[in-house]
Amino acid sequence: MISNLGRYEIIEELARGAMGIVYKARDPLIDRLVAVKTINLQILPPAEKAEYAARFYQEAKAAGHLNHRNIVTIHDLGESEDVAYIAMELMEGRELKVAMDGMRRLSTEEVLNIAIQVADGLFHAHQRGIVHRDIKPSNIMLVGDEHVKIADFGIAQMSTSLSITQNGKITGSPLYMSPEQVLGKKVDARSDIFSLGIVLYQMLTGQLPFSGTDANSVMYQIVSEQPPQPGSFNPDVTEMLDALVMKCLAKKPEDRYANARKLADDLRSCHQKLLRAKAVIDHPLISTTRFNHLQQLATPGAISPIFVAAASYAAMGLICAIDVISHTRIQMHMLYIFPLILVSFHCEQIRWVNMAIILSLSLQAILLATDIDLSMSATFVLGTVVLLSNIMVAYVARIARANFLEVGNLVSHDKLTGLRNRLSFENMVDMEIERQKEYGGMFSFAHIDIDKLKDLNATKGFAAGDEAVKLVANAIREHVRSFDIAARLGGDEFAILMPNTGENDCISLCNELSMRILDRMKNADLPVSATIGYVTFEQAPTSMSEVLHKAETAMLEAQVCAVNFNPYRGGMGSPTMPG
């Protein structure tokens, strides 16, 4: 083993491939450990060596300017005795290829986490005019538990060109080539998106979309054949994720995602839907638990209320008959409570409950009146207890029913607007905060208030107020992007969570939304408008309370100042229409 490459002191060999060797080395100038990857120029034909060497240095220098958390950092490059080398960040991790253990299928959450970070890194490079050209599992590094970095920027074009041997056998990269690479056409950022689509497919299904015994058959499939959807091999793949992967694998570049940012946005949308499904509140009365039979008894429509009421009335008659025979009246009086609870808890219409109370009291009154063993005072006391207990039981059961249904709506949507309600929305914001704490990034949050809604309710009635609320909700629903989350916080307040959205994009969205709401109110002749306060978090906030407080403060400042911007909060308002 060599002892030095340029100024770098070689410590040990980390990996070896057809093109060169990766060493662990030390930079004596700053006493830093690095990974040094060599490219053996001697394997090239003499006529091509100068061209490849020039291209290698040009691309490696360009890649050296990339600075992104999902890209392996390049520190230096050089040449020593026909061996070109790159000194790069030394990582304690493993290749995605190793994590998949050949063709092991990963969980959908793992796949989305990896793909989002790869897409983010690619978008950063593509914005700077650098195309990787060789996205594959061995060039995707997993550092720690969930951090992902893309390796080999700057040398990918050479590695791709050298990855098919003269006898046509596959050595790796051709399995992940795009159609334009196979055909020798000019490639751009969309070629990397195709290759990432192949990696996505492999992670989701445990197999490659294009495979064969030789390079020619694989490349023919890449250019000409459409693979089955990932969902046909993995039932956990949703329709949305199926469509996303197949869009990445479109044969024509113009049919793929226009850039990696749009791909990352759709991947985040898939990830959020997956997290929402996992975050469903497991309340003991929701049907996802072992108490699902109780849920059927309680939920209107699950069992016919007429059937429940009739069965309860029959049970009361049976209790009365047994009471006549047994003469154990105090204990039997207590049994009337159970069918009364069932009717009160299950039946939506109050008339069924009233009929149950009347029947229960009537049967017990008849029995008390005909009981010659009870004194007048005892009959009066027992009758009072029966009356109060029956009414109280029915009242408490109705309150329990209302609370139960409210719990069942925790993960549903606001009935008036169809937007997510406050409690479930706060859960989504909490998950976004945790995601930012773990993975970094940014998100924006908008707080929307309908001005003068109370005045509108007072002057034109609550129907007009509800109409204004619906108009605002429809404007929000039509305006937000597929991965945004909108909610009605209650009354005249709305909110929008915008993942992976910076301040400029947030300002643009809020401004357009404000004008759209104003136009809707003008057309409906409603004398109200909306004020929007926003906040952008480049670092994770401490809690949902901090998010809401800053956005609400910005909204209140916007009501006073019309416009107020700064890096962490801002606001805008649409002018109030004259009454």
C-alpha positions, 0 to 999 in steps of 0.5 A: 500500500502506498504511503502518500498521495500528494500531501495526504498520509495514507492510513488504511484502505477503505474500499477498492473498485475497478477504477481505483481505491478509496483510502482513509488519510490524514491531512497534515496541514490541518490535522484532519482525517479525510477520505481520498478516492483515486481515479486510475488514468492508466486504464484509459486509452492514450487517445482519451486520457487527456480528454478525461483528465481535463473533464475530471478536473473541471467537474471536480472543481465545480463540485468542490463549490457545493456546500449542502448537508446532503452532499459529501464535501470535496476538500481537494483534488490532485494528481500523482503519477497518473493517478488522479485523486479527490480528498473528501469528507470522511464519513462514519456510515455505510452505502445504501447498497449495503443497507439494502443487503443486495435486494432487501425491501425497505420500509416506506418511511425509510424510503421516503426519508432517504429519497427526500434528502437525495432530491434536496441534495440534487436540487442544490447541485442542479441549481449550480449547473452540476449534474451527477450522472451516476445516482445509484445505491453505492453513491448514496451514503447513510450517515448515522441513523437517518442522515443521507449524503450523495457521494462522487459528484465531480467524477460520475461522468467518468465512472459512468463511461467506464462502467461497461466492460468490453465484453458487455457485462454489467458492472453497476451503473448501466442499471441506473442509466437514463434513456438519454444516457443510453442513447448518448444524448445530452443529459441534464438534471432530469437524467438524475431524476430518472436514476433516482426513480430507479433507486426509489423503485428498488428500495420499495420493491426489492428489485430493479425495474430494468434487469437482464444478463447483459448490458444490451438487454438492460439498456433496451429495457431502459429505452423501450419498456415500461416496468410494472408499478411498484405497488404491484410488488409492495401493497404498502405503496400508495397510489400517489407514491406509485404515480410519483415513481412512474413519473420519475421513470418516464422515457421522455425527459419532459414527462418527468419532474421539471426539477428535483425541488418539485420531486422533493415536494411530492415526496414530502407530501407522501411522507406527511400522509404516511405520518398522519396515518400513523398519528391517528389518535388511538382512543379506547372508543374508536373502532381501531381498538378492541372496543369497536363493538361499543363504538357500534352501539354509540355511533348513530347509523352503525346500528338502527336507532329504531332497533336499539330503542325497540330492544330497550323498550322490550327489556324494560317490559321484561324487567317489569314482568320479572319485578312482578314475579320476584317482588325484589323491587329495589334491585329491579328498579336499578336494572331500568337504568341499563336500557335507558343508558343504551337509548340515550347513548346511541339514539340521535333523536331526543324523542327516542330518549324521552319515550324511554324515560316515560316508559321507564317511569310509567312502569315503575310508577305502576309497580309502586302504586300497586305495592301494598307492602310499602307505606305512603312515605316510603312510596313517595321517597322511592318514587322521587329517587326513581324519577331523579335517577332516571332523568339524571342517567339519561342526561349524563348519557347524552353528555357522554355521547356528545363527548364521545362523538367529539373525540371521534372527530379529533382526526377529522375535518371541520364540518362547515369548511371541510378543512382540518380542525384545530386539534388534528392540525396542531398535531401536524404542526408538532410533527413538522417541528419534530421533523425540522429538529431532526432533519433541519430545513425550514417551514412557514406558517400563516395565520388568517383572520376574517375582519369584521365577521362579528359585525356581519353576523350582527347585521346580516345574520349568521347565515351570511357569516357562515357564507363568508367563512366558506368563501375564505375556506374555498379560497384557501383550499384552491390556493394552497399547494398539494403538500400544504396543510390548511385548517380552520382554528375556530370561528373566524381564524384559519391557518396554513402550514407550509413545509419546506417554504422560505420567506419569499415563497410564503410572502408570494402565497399570502399576498395572492391569497389575500387578493383572492379572498378580497375578490371573493368577498366583493363578488359576494357583496360581503363587507369583510376582508382577511388579514394574514400574518405569517412566520418563517422558521429556519430553525425549529421552534420550541412548540406549537404555542410559539408558532401560533403566537408569532404568527398571530402577533404578525397578523395583529401588527398587519391589522395596524400597519397593513404591512410588516416584514422581518426574517421571522414574522410578517403580515399583510392585509387586504383593505376592508371593504366599505359597508 
